[in-house]
Amino acid sequence: NRAGCPCARGLTSAPRYWTSGDLGALGASRGSVLSMVVREGMTLAGLGVALGLGGAILATRAIAAMLFGVSRLDPVPYIGVAAVPRM
């Protein structure tokens, strides 16, 4: 669901008063602005992965009776699903 991604990013960046242009005008280097943007993006991505993986592990408890041939915490399905590119 890509509709939620811009909204989540908008919620984190909307209250920000300092844009990259403002930071550059105040003397911030291009590298420091880029590292700030990448750090914040990776923090959000890491949080999403952690919450998604935790949710998936909890959800398997609910559907454990429907799993045939794999254990509830088998890492192969988790890695396989994570490796498939989303469209």
DAHUGI-V721814 format. One line per field, one symbol per residue. ss: DSSP state (a for helix, b for strand, c for the rest). burial: # if it has 9 or more other ideal C-beta (glycine too) atoms within 8 Angstrom, else .. A space follows every 50 residues. Layout:
ss->???
burial->???
This chain:
ss->ccaaaaaaaaaaaccccccaaaaaaccccaaaaaaaaaaaaaaaaaaaaa aaaaaaaaaaaacaaaccccccccaaaaaaaaacccc
burial->.......##..#.........###.......##..##..#...#...... ..#..##..#......#..........#.........
